[in-house]
Amino acid sequence: MTPSAIVQEFWDRMQARDWEGLGGLLADDLVVEWPVSAERIVGRADFVSVNAEYPEGWSIHVLRIVADGEVVVSEVEVPHDTIGVHRVVSIWTVRDGRIIAGREYWTEPGSDPSPEWRAAYVRRM
């Protein structure tokens, strides 16, 4: 599979809660960073567990996947029944058919307040 197909499959398996299948796409020594919460997940098992343990009620909608060689960027919307809607931009490195590294920026739309000084230049979404 191409790197972009692997990332699409990653999100498909995540949506299906196919944790074993998800693990098959990840390198044993995978490192994923979440800069917004200042967390680093080291190893396939911990990454799969973090996602498997997340409270149910969510779904995944892939908005776009863009690849440049072994680097793949995905933008995903993750609505949750009780927590709300999250957006994530993920930068993945895919090598030899497995995801070896990632950096994900999770946020909630509108959660970063717009400063007053920009009001004349921007429109609310």
C-alpha positions in Angstrom: 0.0 0.0 0.0 1.1 3.6 -0.6 1.7 5.8 2.5 -1.6 7.7 1.9 -3.5 4.4 1.6 -1.9 3.2 4.9 -3.1 6.4 6.7 -6.6 6.0 5.2 -6.6 2.4 6.4 -5.4 3.6 9.9 -8.5 5.9 10.2 -10.8 3.1 8.8 -9.5 0.6 11.4 -9.8 3.3 14.1 -13.4 3.9 13.2 -14.1 0.1 13.1 -12.5 -0.3 16.6 -10.3 -2.9 14.9 -7.5 -2.5 17.5 -5.6 -5.6 16.3 -5.8 -4.4 12.7 -4.7 -0.9 13.7 -1.7 -2.3 15.5 -0.7 -4.1 12.3 -0.2 -0.8 10.6 2.1 0.6 13.3 5.8 0.0 14.0 6.6 -1.6 17.3 8.7 1.5 18.3 6.1 4.0 17.1 6.3 7.5 18.7 3.3 9.8 18.5 3.4 13.3 20.0 0.4 15.4 21.1 1.9 18.9 21.5 -1.3 20.6 22.5 -1.5 18.4 25.7 2.3 18.0 25.9 2.1 14.2 25.7 4.3 11.6 24.0 3.1 8.0 23.4 6.0 5.5 22.9 5.3 2.1 21.4 2.5 0.5 19.4 0.8 -1.1 22.4 0.4 2.1 24.4 -0.9 4.0 21.3 -3.5 1.3 20.6 -4.5 1.2 24.3 -4.9 5.0 24.6 -7.3 4.9 21.6 -9.1 1.7 22.7 -9.7 3.1 26.2 -11.1 6.5 25.0 -14.8 6.8 26.1 -17.2 5.5 23.4 -19.6 7.8 21.5 -17.2 9.0 18.8 -17.0 8.6 15.1 -14.3 9.6 12.5 -14.8 11.6 9.4 -11.7 11.9 7.2 -11.7 15.3 5.6 -8.4 15.1 3.6 -5.2 13.1 3.2 -2.2 14.6 1.5 1.0 12.7 0.9 4.6 13.8 0.1 6.7 10.7 -0.1 6.7 9.0 3.3 5.1 12.0 5.0 1.3 12.0 5.1 -0.9 14.7 6.5 -4.5 13.9 7.5 -7.3 16.2 8.7 -10.0 14.4 10.6 -13.2 15.5 12.3 -14.2 13.5 15.4 -17.6 14.2 16.8 -18.4 12.7 20.2 -21.9 12.2 21.6 -21.1 13.9 24.9 -17.7 15.6 24.6 -18.3 17.6 21.5 -16.5 17.9 18.1 -12.8 17.7 17.8 -10.5 18.3 14.8 -7.1 16.7 14.4 -4.4 17.4 11.9 -1.9 14.5 12.0 1.5 14.4 10.4 2.5 10.8 9.9 5.8 9.2 8.8 5.2 5.9 6.9 8.2 3.6 6.2 8.3 0.1 4.9 4.5 -0.2 5.1 4.1 0.9 8.7 3.5 4.2 10.5 6.7 4.9 12.5 5.9 8.3 13.9 3.2 10.9 14.2 2.5 14.3 15.5 -1.2 15.2 16.1 -2.8 18.5 16.9 -6.1 18.0 18.5 -8.5 20.9 19.1 -12.1 21.8 19.4 -13.4 24.2 16.8 -13.7 27.7 18.3 -11.9 26.8 21.5 -9.0 29.3 20.8 -10.6 32.8 21.4 -10.0 35.3 18.6 -8.4 38.4 20.0 -10.3 41.7 19.6 -7.5 43.4 17.6 -8.2 40.9 14.7 -11.9 41.6 14.5 -11.6 44.1 11.6 -9.7 41.5 9.5 -11.5 38.2 10.1 -14.9 36.6 9.8 -16.2 34.0 12.2 -16.6 30.5 10.9 
